[in-house]
Structures are given as structure tokens and as C-alpha cells.
Amino acid sequence: MSYAGPVGSRGRQSSIQPGSVRPVPVAGPYGARVLRHRSRARTGVVLAAGLVLGLAVGAGVALLFAPQAGEDTRRAISRRGNRLANRGRDAWDDLRYELGRAKHRGRRLIESL
């Protein structure tokens, strides 16, 4: 059995007080006016603010507990970035070479027909 909150003489009590959430007219499909509650918009704003705050706190904690000094970390990130850039350049060169070879093979095949 779960606890559903206080029960009065009129049944289950609502946590939303009358007048605390006002419906807002919003244009719906086919131009119809639909009433939506402002609490949904507030929920989105609160969620976005929570995500930003969580990212900031997480980045701060990561910097505080980093196993290396800042200069060493920057150097390591730079090295990894350079390695990744070189791999990307090599992959692009390989792709360009393969596409050129395929183009020449295709031309030879068309000319032989």
C-alpha cells in the first residue's frame, strides 16, 4: 500500500491551489485556441536552468579533482587534438584517393562499353 497524501472529507486533496496555475491561450492546430498551463513553460525553464547549473558544478568539480596540473592538462588536450586532426586529415586524404580511383575506374568502364 502506498501513501497518497492527506485525505479530507471530500477525498484526495490536490497540491495545486485554485488560482496558482492560470491557463494561457495558445494557437493550436488549424488556428484553434488551446488552453495550456503556464506551469509547463516554467518546468522547461527550470529544467534548462538545472542542466546549466549541473554542467557548471560538474566542470568545477572535475577541475578540482583533476590528477594533473592545469598546464599538463592543457598540453595533453592539445596533443590529443593534434592527433585527432592528423587522423582526420589522413582519413580525408585516403577517401579523396579512393574516390579518385573509383572515378577513373568508372570512366574506363564506361569507355569500354
WOLINRA-V692528 format. One record per pair of residues at least 4 apart in sequence whose ideal C-beta (glycine too) atoms are under 8 Angstrom apart, sorted by sequence separation. I is the first residue (numbers start at 1). J is the second residue. If there is no record, write none. Layout:
i: [I | I]
j: [J | J]
This chain:
i: [7 | 16 | 27 | 28 | 36 | 38 | 39 | 40 | 41 | 42 | 43 | 44 | 45 | 46 | 47 | 48 | 49 | 50 | 51 | 52 | 53 | 54 | 55 | 56 | 57 | 58 | 59 | 60 | 61 | 62 | 66 | 68 | 69 | 70 | 71 | 72 | 73 | 74 | 75 | 76 | 77 | 78 | 79 | 80 | 81 | 82 | 83 | 84 | 85 | 86 | 87 | 88 | 89 | 90 | 91 | 92 | 93 | 94 | 95 | 96 | 97 | 98 | 99 | 100 | 101 | 102 | 103 | 104 | 105 | 106 | 107 | 108 | 109 | 7 | 8 | 16 | 27 | 28 | 68 | 7 | 27 | 28 | 5 | 6 | 26 | 27 | 66 | 4 | 5 | 25 | 26 | 68 | 25 | 26 | 5 | 25 | 26 | 24 | 23 | 24 | 23 | 24 | 23 | 24 | 22 | 23 | 21 | 22 | 21 | 24 | 21]
j: [11 | 20 | 31 | 32 | 40 | 42 | 43 | 44 | 45 | 46 | 47 | 48 | 49 | 50 | 51 | 52 | 53 | 54 | 55 | 56 | 57 | 58 | 59 | 60 | 61 | 62 | 63 | 64 | 65 | 66 | 70 | 72 | 73 | 74 | 75 | 76 | 77 | 78 | 79 | 80 | 81 | 82 | 83 | 84 | 85 | 86 | 87 | 88 | 89 | 90 | 91 | 92 | 93 | 94 | 95 | 96 | 97 | 98 | 99 | 100 | 101 | 102 | 103 | 104 | 105 | 106 | 107 | 108 | 109 | 110 | 111 | 112 | 113 | 12 | 13 | 21 | 32 | 33 | 73 | 13 | 33 | 34 | 12 | 13 | 33 | 34 | 73 | 12 | 13 | 33 | 34 | 76 | 34 | 35 | 15 | 35 | 36 | 35 | 35 | 36 | 36 | 37 | 37 | 38 | 37 | 38 | 37 | 38 | 38 | 41 | 39]
